[in-house]
């Protein structure tokens, strides 16, 4: 099957930076929040996990904290960085449970779902907020 990979640019128009290689994240499991037309969940937001967000995600039916070795998934803990689905991030924002975001590692396609101002409200990097 072929797919069309989106350009590797972040939400501020610069080259996309890595999100995490430990744990290894991304739709392509390349450490970056790259995406393509095959990524129906838009795993494009580089989020820094918090206990609050992990509890919220489990509550709404996506348990990210429990290891799933059969999928090569180690389970996430507070402080881990992960390419989160843009829709889930927006839902967490609306429910006041959003994690911090690394703008330099958040793919520009996240903007299809999450407004830049919302991402900036949760930005980890102050230099990217301007």
C-alpha positions in Angstrom: 0.0 0.0 0.0 1.3 3.5 -0.8 0.7 6.6 1.2 1.4 10.3 0.9 3.6 11.5 3.8 2.9 15.1 4.7 5.9 17.5 4.7 7.8 17.3 8.0 7.0 20.9 9.2 5.9 22.0 12.6 3.1 24.4 13.7 5.4 27.4 13.4 6.6 26.5 9.9 10.0 25.2 10.8 11.5 21.7 10.2 9.7 19.2 12.5 11.9 18.2 15.5 11.9 14.8 17.2 9.3 14.2 19.9 10.6 11.0 21.6 12.7 8.0 20.9 12.3 6.6 24.5 9.5 5.7 24.4 9.6 5.5 20.6 6.6 7.4 19.3 4.9 8.6 16.1 2.6 7.1 13.6 5.6 5.8 11.8 7.4 4.9 15.1 10.3 7.2 13.9 10.4 9.4 17.0 8.6 12.3 15.2 5.0 13.3 14.9 5.0 12.8 11.1 1.7 12.0 9.5 0.2 10.8 6.2 -3.2 10.2 4.7 -3.0 6.7 6.4 -2.9 8.4 9.9 -6.6 8.7 10.4 -6.1 9.6 14.1 -3.7 12.5 13.2 -1.0 11.6 15.7 0.5 15.0 15.3 0.7 16.7 18.8 3.9 16.2 20.7 2.6 16.1 24.2 4.4 15.8 27.5 2.4 13.4 29.7 1.1 14.4 33.1 -0.7 12.2 35.7 -3.8 14.3 35.1 -3.8 13.8 31.4 -3.1 10.1 31.6 -6.0 9.7 34.1 -8.2 11.7 31.7 -7.2 9.6 28.7 -7.9 6.4 30.6 -11.3 7.7 31.7 -12.3 8.5 28.1 -11.3 5.0 26.9 -7.7 5.4 25.8 -5.5 3.9 28.5 -2.0 5.1 27.7 -0.4 4.2 31.0 -0.8 0.4 30.9 2.0 -1.5 29.0 0.8 -3.5 26.0 3.8 -5.6 25.2 1.9 -7.4 22.4 1.9 -4.1 20.5 5.4 -3.1 21.6 3.9 -0.3 23.8 5.7 0.3 27.1 2.9 2.3 28.8 3.4 6.0 29.4 4.3 7.8 32.6 4.3 11.5 33.6 7.2 13.3 31.8 7.1 11.0 28.7 6.7 12.7 25.4 4.2 11.1 22.9 2.7 11.9 19.6 -0.9 12.4 20.6 -4.0 12.4 18.4 -5.0 16.0 17.7 -8.6 15.2 18.5 -7.8 13.7 21.9 -5.6 16.8 22.7 -8.5 19.1 21.8 -10.9 17.0 23.9 -8.5 17.2 26.8 -8.1 21.0 26.3 -11.9 21.4 26.4 -12.1 19.3 29.6 -9.2 21.3 31.2 -6.9 18.3 31.3 -4.5 19.0 28.4 -0.9 18.2 28.7 2.0 20.5 27.8 2.9 20.6 24.1 6.3 20.8 22.4 5.5 23.1 19.5 8.8 22.5 17.6 7.8 18.7 17.5 4.1 19.2 16.8 3.3 18.6 13.1 1.6 21.4 11.1 -1.3 19.0 10.3 -2.4 19.3 14.0 -3.7 22.7 13.0 -6.4 21.0 11.0 -7.9 20.1 14.4 -6.4 22.4 17.0 -6.0 26.2 16.6 -2.5 27.5 17.0 -3.6 29.7 19.9 -4.8 26.7 21.8 -1.5 24.9 21.2 0.4 28.0 22.4 -1.6 28.1 25.6 -0.1 24.7 26.4 3.4 25.3 24.9 6.4 24.1 26.8 8.8 26.3 24.9 8.4 30.0 25.7 10.4 31.0 22.6 7.8 29.5 20.4 4.9 31.4 21.9 5.6 34.7 20.1 
